[in-house]
Amino acid sequence: MSATVQPPESVTWRVHIDRSMWVGGVRSLMLQALHPMAMWGVWQNSGFQEDPFGRLQRTADFVGVATFGTREEIDALARKVRDIHRGLRILNHDTGRKERLDQPELLLWVHCAEVYSYLQIARRSGLLLTDAMADRYLDEQRHTATYVGLHAEDVPGSVAEMEQYLASMRPHLRVTEEAAATVRFLMWPTLPENLRFLAPGKPGYFPFGALCYYSLPDWARKMYGALPEVPQPAVTAALRSFRLAMNSVPERLHDYAFAKPTRDMLERARRNLAAEGYDLGKGLYGLRDPRSWPGSALGARR
């Protein structure tokens, strides 16, 4: 068994090692924000407004550990996340009552909006996945959902099931003031004090934020109405260009997008996988190629 939670032979590895994940991640936040209770939960219980990049980084770190970390690392992180969520409450502005943040229906919405965004953006950006592989990715992500407290059998495990779930959720979605503010913020963020030195380059961020917005489903963009529509083939072309550019960034340099504990975890993953016989000559990204797997992996681990 691989030292990492998801072995390099998994579809999860293939999707999550791809740099299109950055668009998928921001797009998922925009999609998640359409659920009023999910949005209020973030707005009321996190420092999103003061430290948006920190929250994005923490999300990326969780996904990174759940993919490339060891079982012990993700179990420890998952316990920490569940313990935090267990004590948090949300003020429901519709009823005036406080409710638990860790309600299964909210956790399910956040999970589905996130993983389906990763999958859809990766495929649209040019990552070659068959329909069977797409289904397998969502099936693999059922186990990831258990880390936040869901039961695997309650989570959509195929594209058809996911599409059916999202269709069933649409009547429950709407653009709250907080959701509208969040989307505007994700396209034109206020920089926290420790990142103010990046202010001169801030205009360069807007094309990325707009790309995330334009990658949303048609119905979601129609709900937000934040930007004028553009031809979707142009969006697809931009996604492919972004992916090619980001995938050309050296792996060690790209690691600095993560917090130091996650960078250390990635380094341990490299050492552990090398010890198992994987060829790390092209880094973790190169392990998508079956030729880099140990001889036994081609059969036994599939």
Secondary structure as GFF3:
##gff-version 3
##sequence-region A 1 302
A	DSSP	alpha_helix	11	16	.	.	.	ID=ss1
A	DSSP	alpha_helix	21	32	.	.	.	ID=ss2
A	DSSP	alpha_helix	36	45	.	.	.	ID=ss3
A	DSSP	alpha_helix	52	68	.	.	.	ID=ss4
A	DSSP	alpha_helix	71	86	.	.	.	ID=ss5
A	DSSP	beta_strand	89	91	.	.	.	ID=ss6
A	DSSP	beta_strand	98	100	.	.	.	ID=ss7
A	DSSP	alpha_helix	104	124	.	.	.	ID=ss8
A	DSSP	alpha_helix	131	146	.	.	.	ID=ss9
A	DSSP	three_ten_helix	152	154	.	.	.	ID=ss10
A	DSSP	alpha_helix	159	169	.	.	.	ID=ss11
A	DSSP	three_ten_helix	170	172	.	.	.	ID=ss12
A	DSSP	alpha_helix	177	187	.	.	.	ID=ss13
A	DSSP	three_ten_helix	193	204	.	.	.	ID=ss14
A	DSSP	alpha_helix	206	214	.	.	.	ID=ss15
A	DSSP	alpha_helix	218	224	.	.	.	ID=ss16
A	DSSP	alpha_helix	232	247	.	.	.	ID=ss17
A	DSSP	alpha_helix	251	254	.	.	.	ID=ss18
A	DSSP	three_ten_helix	255	257	.	.	.	ID=ss19
A	DSSP	alpha_helix	260	275	.	.	.	ID=ss20
A	DSSP	three_ten_helix	285	288	.	.	.	ID=ss21
A	DSSP	three_ten_helix	290	292	.	.	.	ID=ss22
A	DSSP	alpha_helix	297	300	.	.	.	ID=ss23
###
